[in-house]
Amino acid sequence: MTTANAITPKRIYAPKGCNSPVMTHITESERSDLERISELEVRSLSATARMLMLRGIAQYDDDTLNAQ
């Protein structure tokens, strides 16, 4: 039974365990790149930024381990 005053639950877009937000500042050109990628990936800006950060961390770890 649905009532007119029922509150619809908010969709959760982040994976479980994502409970530590990080704010960052980016340039306008970086934001336009992020928007372009998010449209290609059909993701939100925050999900795209998270994906890129995770890929960057993996790349950094690979590069660092290979340099040692």
Rosetta constraint file for C-alpha pairs under 8 A:
AtomPair CA 2 CA 6 HARMONIC 6.76 0.50
AtomPair CA 14 CA 18 HARMONIC 6.11 0.50
AtomPair CA 14 CA 47 HARMONIC 7.34 0.50
AtomPair CA 26 CA 30 HARMONIC 5.94 0.50
AtomPair CA 26 CA 31 HARMONIC 6.36 0.50
AtomPair CA 27 CA 31 HARMONIC 6.20 0.50
AtomPair CA 28 CA 32 HARMONIC 6.20 0.50
AtomPair CA 29 CA 33 HARMONIC 6.24 0.50
AtomPair CA 30 CA 34 HARMONIC 6.15 0.50
AtomPair CA 31 CA 35 HARMONIC 6.06 0.50
AtomPair CA 32 CA 36 HARMONIC 6.09 0.50
AtomPair CA 33 CA 37 HARMONIC 6.20 0.50
AtomPair CA 34 CA 38 HARMONIC 6.02 0.50
AtomPair CA 34 CA 45 HARMONIC 6.76 0.50
AtomPair CA 34 CA 48 HARMONIC 7.13 0.50
AtomPair CA 34 CA 49 HARMONIC 7.06 0.50
AtomPair CA 35 CA 39 HARMONIC 6.21 0.50
AtomPair CA 35 CA 45 HARMONIC 6.46 0.50
AtomPair CA 36 CA 40 HARMONIC 6.43 0.50
AtomPair CA 37 CA 41 HARMONIC 6.06 0.50
AtomPair CA 37 CA 48 HARMONIC 7.22 0.50
AtomPair CA 38 CA 42 HARMONIC 5.67 0.50
AtomPair CA 38 CA 43 HARMONIC 5.04 0.50
AtomPair CA 38 CA 44 HARMONIC 6.07 0.50
AtomPair CA 38 CA 45 HARMONIC 5.83 0.50
AtomPair CA 38 CA 48 HARMONIC 5.54 0.50
AtomPair CA 39 CA 43 HARMONIC 6.64 0.50
AtomPair CA 41 CA 48 HARMONIC 7.63 0.50
AtomPair CA 43 CA 47 HARMONIC 5.95 0.50
AtomPair CA 43 CA 48 HARMONIC 5.93 0.50
AtomPair CA 44 CA 48 HARMONIC 6.09 0.50
AtomPair CA 45 CA 49 HARMONIC 6.06 0.50
AtomPair CA 46 CA 50 HARMONIC 6.09 0.50
AtomPair CA 47 CA 51 HARMONIC 6.13 0.50
AtomPair CA 48 CA 52 HARMONIC 6.15 0.50
AtomPair CA 49 CA 53 HARMONIC 6.05 0.50
AtomPair CA 50 CA 54 HARMONIC 6.11 0.50
AtomPair CA 51 CA 55 HARMONIC 6.21 0.50
AtomPair CA 52 CA 56 HARMONIC 5.97 0.50
AtomPair CA 53 CA 57 HARMONIC 6.09 0.50
AtomPair CA 54 CA 58 HARMONIC 6.24 0.50
AtomPair CA 55 CA 59 HARMONIC 6.14 0.50
AtomPair CA 56 CA 60 HARMONIC 5.98 0.50
AtomPair CA 57 CA 61 HARMONIC 6.08 0.50
AtomPair CA 58 CA 62 HARMONIC 6.15 0.50
AtomPair CA 59 CA 63 HARMONIC 6.10 0.50
AtomPair CA 60 CA 64 HARMONIC 5.98 0.50
AtomPair CA 61 CA 65 HARMONIC 5.98 0.50
AtomPair CA 62 CA 66 HARMONIC 6.07 0.50
AtomPair CA 63 CA 67 HARMONIC 6.15 0.50
AtomPair CA 64 CA 68 HARMONIC 6.59 0.50
